[in-house]
Amino acid sequence: MKYREIFEKEGYNLTDEQIAKFQHFYDLLDEWNYKIDITKIVEEEEVYIKHFLDSLLITKAGYFEKNQNIIDIGTGGGFPGVPLKIYNDTLSFVLLDSLKKRINFLDKVVEELKLDNVVPLHGRAEEIARKEGMRESFDSAVSRAVAPMQTLLEYCLPFVKVGGYFIAMKGPNYKDELNLSKGAINLLGGLLDKVIEYELPLGLGSRSLIVIKKIKATPHRFPRAGGKPRSNPLT
């Protein structure tokens, strides 16, 4: 597999089985994308770097130990959750998305790739976060969803246990967003742990990880219902 060396240079030494699963995942993504428009990134090299490798690079945050229970919010085509599971089979995932067609795709991915302890879940974060067994039940929450940081914080932090982490995957222009989010971080029970900046190989872009530690329980009134985290973000 021609991308193996690129992954190895970033510190990810893949087995033959993992390589085969990534190729199978790519084939499914390519097949289904024509039906339901999962991603605008379709060229193979870009999929492997911008989706697969970038998903693994979230491990730069350092909080993905064995047997962790993680929720991927706004997962879309399964990023970063599915690549992380392929790389570290000890992790357990809930892949949450509000579009049923994406969940149908992920059900197929989980079945075809034989991914144990991965649950695609259809629903809205503001509703699922209030269900028994979901609120403050995860070691980590991750998200690559396109939304302001304040919005992501309100959607994601309620799922995280006290002592756990929320990791937002962002582009290079995160500083204004982060400055606007300071009040929301505190209000929702978080503390800014660190920001990690990195470059994708082959000049395919700059990325950042914003790491928030959960230091106290999120007040029960969050997340707000009725789309308010998007229409009226916390300040």
HELIX and SHEET records of a PDB file:
HELIX    1   1 ARG A    4  LYS A    9  1                                   6    
HELIX    2   2 ASP A   16  ILE A   36  1                                  21    
HELIX    3   3 GLU A   44  GLU A   46  1                                   3    
HELIX    4   4 VAL A   47  LEU A   53  3                                   7    
HELIX    5   5 ASP A   54  LEU A   56  1                                   3    
HELIX    6   6 LEU A   57  ALA A   61  5                                   5    
HELIX    7   7 GLY A   81  TYR A   87  1                                   7    
HELIX    8   8 LYS A  100  LEU A  113  1                                  14    
HELIX    9   9 ALA A  125  ILE A  128  1                                   4    
HELIX   10  10 MET A  149  CYS A  156  1                                   8    
HELIX   11  11 LEU A  157  PHE A  159  5                                   3    
HELIX   12  12 LYS A  175  LEU A  180  1                                   6    
HELIX   13  13 LYS A  182  LEU A  187  1                                   6    
HELIX   14  14 PRO A  201  GLY A  203  5                                   3    
HELIX   15  15 LYS A  228  SER A  231  1                                   4    
SHEET    1   A 7 VAL A 118  HIS A 122  0                                        
SHEET    2   A 7 SER A  92  ASP A  97  1                                        
SHEET    3   A 7 ASN A  69  ILE A  73  1                                        
SHEET    4   A 7 PHE A 138  SER A 143  1                                        
SHEET    5   A 7 VAL A 160  LYS A 170  1                                        
SHEET    6   A 7 SER A 206  LYS A 214 -1                                        
SHEET    7   A 7 GLY A 190  GLU A 199 -1                                        
END                                                                             
